[in-house]
Amino acid sequence: MKGAQEKIKKPLFVQLVLENIWAVYNAVAVRKDKAAVEKIVSNLGLVLSARDLRQTDLKALLQTVMSNWLPLSKAVLETVCIQLPSPLELSDSKVERLMLTQAHNFTAFPAETQKLKSVFLKCSSEDEAPIIIFVSKMFATETSSLPERRPKLLTSEEISARREQAKQRIAERLQGKSVEVDDTKTDNISEPLQDDKNEANKPEDDVSFIAFARVYSGTIRRGQRLYVLGPKHDPAIAMESFPEGRGLELGVTLKDLKQGQHVTTVEIKHLYLLMGRELEMLDEVPPGCIFGIGGLEGHILKTATISSTLACPPFTDISFMVEPILRVAIETRYTADMAALRLGLKLLNQADPCVQVFVQETGEHVIVTAGEVHLQKCLDDLRERFAKVEITASQPIVPFRETIVEPPKLDMVNEIIIQQPSSKSITKQYDSARVPTVTDTGLIIQQTANKRSTIKIRALPLPAEVVKTIESFTTLLKLMKKGDDMIDKTQVTEFQKKLKEAFETGGWESNIVDRIWSFGPHHYGPNILFNDVKANESASFWPQDTRNEATLNNDSLYAYGSNFINGFQLATMAGPLCDEPLRGVAFIVEDWTFEEEGIDQPSNQPFGPFSGQIMSAVKEACRKSFQAQPQRLMVAMYSCNIQVNSEVLGRLYAVLGKRGGRILHGDLQEGSTMFEVTAQLPVIESFDFANEVRRQTSGLALPQLVFSNWEVLDIDPFWQPTTEEEYLHFGEKADTENRARKYMNTIRKRKGLNVEEKVVEFGEKQRTLKKNK
């Protein structure tokens, strides 16, 4: 209300909520007024015993009053009921987003699949309604904690039977006779316990997985046979291959599936009600409920869709706020435990939706995690829960990216560069038999080994807006790479429009989008290959039908176009600095010519030796054009949110500055002495960061790290002083630490690449400090 602050008016939230809570706290804990407490209890209608009111512990009395007045369990349940929407409130757009990604077209689905949209909206619990369930993750629990494995309570009849058997044993023993005990009535009690003892010896049976699921349609019951649809399930192909489910055998798991098959059949045996850490058995679950399903370990890896019809499409993948960025190689201490490690990694990959597990070409088992804390949690789970063997982990491996920037206008001492000096390059380390020609403008002229093809390529940095646009349409680019017929054409048009706007914002011409030939690496990365060859105008990334097939087959440029793109993909996958992927680089093909003599020979067809020469020449030309521009490393950055006391704010800034962090802003929280600091910290410098912050601030700072973005490290890895001012500032040795060179050499050493280092760089005679006696 206008003028409320001048009239010392209090907000409604303060008057109606906070003042009432403070009145209770003031009467109980501050004034210790028993009469006021009894009056408050009676006015609120609370039922408290005289023993509770006579408590001398004020904190316990306050907790008793508040828990009876505003119980936490009811408050949370009411909040969930009010805030979370009912399944019946699903909108049409929400249903389509669940059934397909934005890049797909809903009308391209089969008619049976499109009819399921109305099923989602009805959320019916009738027996005729198709069952649709989404499993968002698999979580691990101890097998002994499952409800079916718990010891069962004996009924009164069983207790009486056991009492009579005990009396009979005692009587027969006194008479010296052996007794045969009928344990048929107690077999159901003793046998499961015996099975548990036998299974306890098997480490793979100590952990069971529960599918965390929600029902969107139909009622699921125990004993039903349903289809488990993988993330790559295609309803049209599945209904054609398995009409009415014929050909799908019960008991087939993921490891038994054939190529291109993504459907398994399962019988639902266990349904659980999730009660915090406890699980309760259920016979059926109606639509709209969240519950657990047991016995799906061999059918679901991370996420899946369960349905009674093959026409149901798989739900879209869940997007996480964090991105796995930190990787380590895992090995066992003893070679005999490798089988247990492989099993443990399989269980870890299934239990943690954010971890990535794979085997490298070198045979190393690698896990990729979101950060240092997540990495330590995964290693502890492997040792204690899943593998149960001693393991060793390598030093954490942090990915980098390579890029190029505009030629700098200022040198290292902020002096204007009049003439750009020739920077040192590592061309010698990548010496080739086919040395390209480099012009003053950075244009690379490269020939194939047989001198029958000449390529001219130039490398330029892409605007940052273009890189962000490409990354936002990664899903669409993946589908275009596969040639998916269900792609929404409007999404392709929207992608082109956004690219043109991004290029215009970055100062490029918008029509250059029409000349895009490929994206890389993997055909969807943040690097672009542009086709500026006038004789090859038909080569484009965008679909077009402007030339007939006969003309395309006779055109050498078209025949070797795929080899040219493959060479570009190889170049962007591993850059020249330290074999890390490229990012934000545009390669413009200005000319590509052939000598017609010898092109039609059998050995020079696209699948012959000449195709490999084209790939090698393109890869080499891209790398050399990259080296002709100012090269930079890109480091992964964490967004760091820290709550810190004002007394130790300076110590926190010192720790961030020591590790190359950058303070974005720090605001004082109203009504307290705490600052909320937002900073950016390189991932490579984040190891043991939390412990050092707590150590330096005496535990008064609480950091939280989340992967944010890639940032250019604005230091030339090959910089050396050249001007008089640089020699004056850095000295003739220039032996100050170059972070970019340090990172680059570390990566090259790890990958076994050549490193240009000197063991003794400046040999000088040292003065002997010890005096001769």
N, C-alpha and C positions, 0 to 999 in steps of 0.2 A: 504494500500500500504506500502511496506517495506521502512522504512526510512522516512515515512511521518511525524512522530512525531518530528524527529530531524529537518526537514525542515519547521516545524511549518505549516504543511498542515492541513486544516480543513476537517472533514468528509463531504460527499456529502449531508447528511441530514441537517447539519448545514448550508452549503452554499445555498442550494436550498429552504429550508423551514424556519429554525429558523431565519436566517439573514433577510429574507423578512418581517417576522412578527415583528422582533425587529425594523426594519426600520420604519414601520408604527407606532409602539408604541413610538419610540424615537421622531419622528416628531410631534406627536399629544400630548403626555403626558409629555415629558421631555423638548424638546427644544421649544415647542409651536410655531412652525414655520408655519404660515398660508400659505405662498407661497409654502413650501414643501408639505403641506397637499393637496393643490389644484393640484400640479403637480402629486402627487401620485394618486389622484382620477381620473385625466384625463388619466394617463397612464394605470390604471387598467380598464378604461371604465365604471366607476361607475356613476350612475345618482343620484346626491344629490342636494337637493334644497338649495338655498342661505340661507334660514333660518337655515338649519341643519349645514351649514358651519360656521354660526355666533354664534353658541352656546358657552356660556362662561363655561359651565360645561364640563371639559375635558373628564371626564369618559363617559358622555353621547355621546360626539362627537366620542370618540374612539369606543364605542359600535355601533354607527351608521355606521361608516366606515367598521368595521370588519363584521357586520351582512350583509351588502350589498356585501362585497367582498367574504366572505366565510360563507354563511348562514348555520346555524346548521342543519336545517331540511333537506336540500338537501344533506349535508355531511353524515348525518346518513342514509338517504335513499340509497344513492349511495354505502355506505359501506355495507349495508345489501344486495343489489343486487350483489355486487362483491364477498363478503365473503360467503354468504349462498348459498349452492348448489341448483340447480334446481331440482324439483321432477323427471325430466326425466333422471337425472344423478344417480339414485339409482343403486347400484351394486347388484349382485345376493346375495352376503353374507349379505349385509345390509338388503335386503328384508327378508331373512331367519331369521335374528336376530329380526326383527320386528314381524314375525309371530310365532316364537317359541323360547324357551330358549335354551341355549347351551346343556342342558342335554337331550333334545328331539331329535328324529331322524326325519328329514323332510320327508323321504320316507315312514314313518309309517302313514302319513296323508292319508285320502281318496283321490281318483283321482280328485274329484271335487275341493278339497282344494288345491291340488298341481297345478291345472290349474290357480289358482288365482295369482300365482307368476308372470306369464306373464302379468296379468292385472296390478299389481303394477308397473312393468317396463314400460308399455305403458302410464300409467297415462292419459287415454283417457277421453274426455268429451262427447263422443257420448251417445245418449239415451240408446243404447243397452248395454253399459258398466255397469258392476255391481258397485254399490255404496259401497265404503269402507271409513269409517270415524273413526278417533281415537279421543276420548275425554280424554284429559290428566288430567283435574281437573274441579271442579265446584267452581265458585266464586260467592259470595253473592253481591247483589246490592239492593238498595231501590226500592220497587215496584213503587213508584211515579215517579222514574227517567226513567222508561221504555218508549220507543217511543210511544207505543200504549196507554199509560196513560197520555201523555202530552196533555194539552189543544190545540185543533186544531184552526188554523187561519180561520177566516170567509172569504168566497169568496165575491165578489162584489154583486152577486145576493142575498146572505143571508143577507148582510148588508142592501141592499135596502128593502128586505122584512121586516126586523126588524124595519127599519125607518118608513115604511108605517104602521106597526102595532102600533108603538108608537104614530103616529099622530092620528090613529083611536081611541086609548084609550083616548087620551086627548080630542078629539072632543066629544066622547060619555060621558066622565066625565063632561064636561061642560054642556051637555044637561041633565045630571042626569040620564043617562041610564047605565045599566050594559052591559058589552061587553064580548063576548065569543071569546077568542083568539085561533087561529089555530096554535098550536105549532108543527104541524107535520113536518115542515121544519127545526125546531131547536131541534128536539128530539135527533138527533145524537150529539148535542153539550152539552145539559144539562144532559142527562142521565148518561154518563160516569162520569161526575163530581159528580153527586149524589151518584153513586156507590162507588166512591173513598171515600166519607164521611162515607158511611156505613162500608166499608171494613177497614177504618182506625181504627175502634174500635177493630179489631181482631189483636192481636199481631203477630199471625203466618203468616198473610198476609202482614205484613210490609216489609218482606224480600223475595226477589225472587232470584233464582239461575240460572245462565247462564252457559252453558256447553262450556268450552274452547276447540275448536276442530279444526282439519285439515282434508281436503279432500285428499285422496290418489288416488281415482278412481271415475269416474262418476260425474254427476252434481246433486247436491241436490236442490230440489225445495220445496216451501211451498205446503202443502197438500199431500205430499207423505207419504206412509205408509212403515216404515222400521222396522228392527229388532234391538233391543238393546241387545247386547251380553255381559254377565257378564264376569269377569276374570276367572271363573271356567267353562266356556262354552266349551263343547266337540263337534266338528262338526259331528263326526260319530254318537254319541248318539242322537244328536238333529235331524239329518236328518232321523234317523230311527224312532224316536218317533213322529216327526211332518213332514211327507213327504209333500213337497211343502208348508209348513207353515200351513197345516190344523191342527186345534186344538188349535191354538194360538189366543186368543180373544183380541180385542182392548180394552184398558183401564185397563188391569191387571197390577198392580204395583208390586214392590219388595215384599211388605208385603203379597201379595196374592199368591205368587209363591209356588208351591208344593215342596216337598223334592226332590232334584236332578235336579230341573228345573232352568235354568239360562238364559232364553230368555223371553223377553217381546216385545210386538208390540206397536208402537207409531206412531201417526200422527204428522208430522212436521208442526207446526203452526207459529213459529216465528223464523226468521233468522236475525242475527244482524251483522253489520259491526262494528268492535271494533276500535273506534276512540279515543284512550286515555280513558278519563272518560266518553265520550259520546258514545251513541249507535245509530246506524242508521238502519232502516228497510231495508231488502233485500228480493227479490223474489226468487233468485237462487244464488248458489255459485259454480264456476267451480273448477276442481281439482287443488291441489297445494296451495290453499288459507287457511288462518287461519281466523276463524270467530267464532261467538257465536250462540248457539241454546237455545231457551227458552222453558219452559214447560216440562223439563225432571227431575224435582225434585224427583218424585216418581219412576223413572226408573233407576237412576244412583246414587250410593253412593259416590264414589270418581273417579274412572276411568271406562271406558267401550269402547266397539267397536260398531259402528252403521253400519249396512250393509243391502243390499237388498237380500242377500242370507245367508242361514243357514250354508253353507259350509265354510264361512269365520271364521278363528280361532281368538280368542281374542289376542290383542296385548300384548306383554310382559309388566310386571310391570315396572314402572319408579323407578329407584334407586336414593335415595337422599344422599347428602353428609353428612347430619346430621342424628343423630339417637335419637329418643325420649328416654330420660334417667331420666327425673325429673317428679315425679308423686305427685299429691295431691288428697285428698278426698274432694268432694264438697257437701255442704248441704245448704238448704235455711234457712233464719232466721225465717220464719214462715212456719209451716207445710202445710198450705193451698196452698202454692206456689210450691209444689213438682211437680205438673203436668206441670207447666210452666218451671221448671228446666229441666225436662226430655225432653220437646220439644226443649228447648234451647241447650241442649247437643247434641241432634240429628242434629240440624242445624249447630252447631259448628263442629261436626265430618264431616259433608258433605262439609263445606266451607273450612276447613283447611286440606290439604293433609298430613301434618306432625304430626298432633295430633292424639292420640289414646284415645278412650272413651269406658269404659266398666263398668260393675257392678260386684263387688266382691261378694264372697259367703256370706259375712257379710251383704250385702245389700247396701254397700257404693257405691256412684257414683264416679269413679276415672277418672281423665284425666292425660295422660302422654305427656309431652312436651319436647322440645329440650333443653331448658335452662330457666334461670330466666326471661330474657326479653320476651321470647316466652310465658312463663307461665303468666306473667302479662298481655300480650296482649290478651290471651285467656280469662282470668278472666274479663277484661274490656269488651270484646265482649259479654260475657254472660250477664253482668249487663246492658249494654247499647243497644245492638242490638238484641240478640237472645232470652234470657229468660226475660229480663227487670224486674227482681226481685232482692231483696237483698239476696246476697249469702255470705257464709263464707267458707273459705278454711283452711284445716289443714296445719300443718307444712310440708314443702316439704320432700318427702320420696325419698332417693337416694338408688338405689340398690347396693349391695355388692356381692362378690363372695368368696367362700372358696376354699382353695387349700392346698397342702403340698409341702415342699421343701426338698432338700437334707440336711442331718444333718450338721449343721454349724460347721466350723472348728475353728472359733474365737468366744470368748464370748463378752459381752457387752462393755468390756474395751479393746478389740482387743488383748486379750491374747489367745495363742493357747490352745485349749481344749484338755487336756490329756485324761480325762475320761468323757464321756458324762454323766452329771448328770440326774437323773430321773426327768423329768419336771412334773409339776402339771397338772392334767387333770381334766376334768369335768365329769368323768365317773359316779360320784355319782349322778349327776343331771339326768343321763339317765340310772339309775339302772334298770336292767332287771332280771327276774326270771331265765333266761338262761345265766349265766355268761360265756363268752367264755374263751378259753385258749389262752394266748398270749405268743409266743416264743420270744427268745432274738432277733431274726432277723425280728420281726414284722409280723410273720405269725399268722393269726387268725384261730382258730379251733372252729367252731360253730356247734351245733347240734339242730335239730328241737325239738319241745316240746315233741314228743313221742319217741325221741331217735332213730328213724329209718333211719335218714339221717344225714350225717356228711359233712360239707363244710369246705374247707381250702382256705382262700383268703389272698392275700397280696396286699397292696396299694403302688404304686410308682408314683413319679411326671413325667408327660409327658414332653418331650422336647418342647420348645416354637415353633419350626418350625412345629411340628406336629399339635399343636393347630391352628396355622395360616392356615395350609393346610385344616384342617377340616372345618374351618369357610369359606374358599373360595369355598368349594363344598357343602354348606348348601342346596342349591336348589336341587342338585342331590340326597342328602340324604333324603330330604322330598319326592321326587318322588319315591325313592326306598322303603320308608316306606309305601307309598300308593299302591305299586305294579303296577305302571304305565307300560303298555305294550309298550309305545312309547319312552322309555328311550333309548338313544343312547349308545350302548355297548362300543363304543370307549371312551366315557366319563368315564365309569366305569373303563376301563383299564387305562386311564390317571390318574384317582384318585388313583388307586392302585400304579401306578408308582411314583406319587408325594409323597404318604405316605412312600413308601420304601426309597426314597431319603431323606425325612425328618427324618426318624428314623436313617438312617445311619449318617446323619449330627449330630444328637443328641447322637451318641455313642451306639445305640441299634442295634440289628440284624435286617436286612431287611426282613427276612422270617417271622418275628413276625406278619406281616400284614396278612398273611394267617390264623392266629389264632384269628383274631378279631371276637368277638361274637356279640357285639352290641355297639352302640353309645348312649350316654345319656347326659342330660335328653331329653325327647320327641323323642328319637331315632335319633336325629341329632345334639346333643350337643357336646361340646369339651371334653368329657370324654369317655374312652374306656374300655370295658369289654373283657378281653382276656381269651380264653379257652385253658388251658394247661392240661386238663384231657385226658389221653391217651385212656381211654375207651369211650370217647365222642368226637372223632376226627371229626365226621361228623357235629357237631354243629358249624356253621360258619355264619357270616353275609353275605358272598358272595353267590350268587345263585349257587347251585350244585345239580346234580342228580346222586349221587353215591350209594344210597341205595334204595331198593324197599319199597313200602308202608307197606307191612306185617312186615318187619323187624323193621321199625320205630315204628309201633304201639305196638310192644312187648318190646320195649326198654324203661325202666323206665327213663333213662336219657333224652331221646328225648321227652317222654310224659310230663315231668315236665319242659322242657326247657323254655317254654313260661313263666311259673311262676317264674323261676330263673331270666329271663330278666326283668320281671315286678318288682321284688324286687330290682334289680339294678337301674331301672328307678326311683323308689321311693327314693332310697338312694341318688342319684345324684341330685334330685329335691330339697332336703332340707338337708343341712349338719348339723353336730353336734354342730358347734360353735354358730350359731344364725339362723338356718333354712333358710339360703340363698343357692342358687344353687351352685354346685361344678363346678370347672373349672380346666382343665389341670391335671386330676387325672386318672391313669391307675389302674384298679383292675384286678389282675391275679388270676384266679381260678386254683389252683394247684391240687386239688383233690375234688371229689364229689362222695360219696359212699352211697349205700342203703343197708339196711338189708332186704333180700328177704322175710322174714317172715312177713306176714300181708300186703304186698304191693298190693296184688290182691283183698283185701277186698273191697266191694262196697263203703264204706265210705272213702276209700283212693284213689279214682279215681281223675284225674286232676281237676275236678270241685267240689270235695268234700273238707272236712276239711284239708286234707294233703296238698293240693295245697296252701292254705293260710299259712300253717306252713312253707312251702318252701319259700314263699315270705317274711314272717317275719324274717326267719333265714338269708336269703341273705341280707336283708336290715340291720339287726343288725350287721352282719359280716362286711359289707362294712363300716358302721359307725365306728366300733371298729378298723378295719384296718386303717381307716383314722386317728383315734385318736392315733394310735401307732406310727405315723410319726410326724415330726415337723409341726405343723399347722400354717397357716397364713391366714390373710384376704387379699382380693384383692379389691382395690378401683378403681372406674371409674375416668379417668383422662381427663381433658380438655387440648387441645392444644391452647395455649394463644399467640396470635400475638399482640404486643403492639408497637405503634409508640410513642416515648417519646423524649422530649427535653433533651439535655445533662445536663442542669442545675439541673434537678430533677431526674436524673437516679438513684442516691443513694436512694432516697425516694421510688422509684418503687421497687427496690431490697428488701428494708426493708419490704414492704407490702407483697411481694411474700414469703419472708422467714418466716414471721409471720404466714402465712396460709399454710405452708408446701409445697410451690411450689419449682420448680427446674428450674434454668436457663439453657437452652440448648446452645444458642449462642446469641450474640448481635453485630450487625454490624452497622457501621456509614454509613448513606446514603451519597453518593458522592454529593458534592456541597451544603450540608446543615449541620445544627447542630442537626439533628434528628437521633436517634438511632432506629433501628428496632430490637426489642427483641423478641425472641421466647422462650417460657417457657412452662412447664407443671404444672397444678394446679389440685388438687383433687376436684372433683365435690362437695363433701360434704363441702368443705371449700370455695366454690365460691359464696355463697350467699352474696349479697351486696358488691361484690368485685369491680365492676365497679364504684360504688359511692365512695368507700373508696379510690380507685386509683385517681379519679378526685379530691377528697377532699385533699389528701396528696400532689398531684402534681399541685394543683391550675389549673386543667383543661388542663395541658400540656401533658397528656398521654391518648391515645385512645386504650383501650383493646378490643379484639375480641376473643370470646371463641367458640371452636368447639370440640365436643366429639372426642377423639383420640383413647384411648385404655384402657385396664385393666392392672393395675400394682400391683405387690405384695408389700404389706406393710411389710417390713422386720423387724418386731417386734413381738416377741412371746406374744400373749395375756395373757399368764399365767406365764410370766417371773418373777422370784424372785431372789435376789442376793444369790449366793451360795459360791463363792470363796472369798478369803481375799481381792483381788484387787477390786472386785465388792462392797464389804462392805465398803472399803476405799473410793471408788469413789461415790457411791450412798447413803452411810449411812446405818445404821441398819434398818431404817424405809423404805428406798427405796420409798419415797412418791412422787418422780417425776412423772409427768403425762405420762401414757402409752397410746399412741394414739389408738393402736389396742384394748386394753381393753375398752377404753372409747367408741369407735365405737360399739364394740360387746355388751356392756351393754346397750347402747342406743337402739339398734335394739331389744334386748331381752325384754327390758321394753315395747317397742311399741307393740311387739307381745304377751305380756303376759307370757313370759317364766320366769323361775326361774333365779334370778340374785344373784350372790354371792357377796354381799356388806355388809359392816358394817357401821352403822350410826355413831358410835364413834369408830374409829379404834385405836387411840393412846390417851387414856385419861390421861391428865397431869394436875396438879394443876397450875392454872394461878395466876400470881401475881396481886393483886388489885392495880390499878394505882391511884384510887381516895384516897386522904388522909382523914383520919377521923379528923373532926374539934372538 
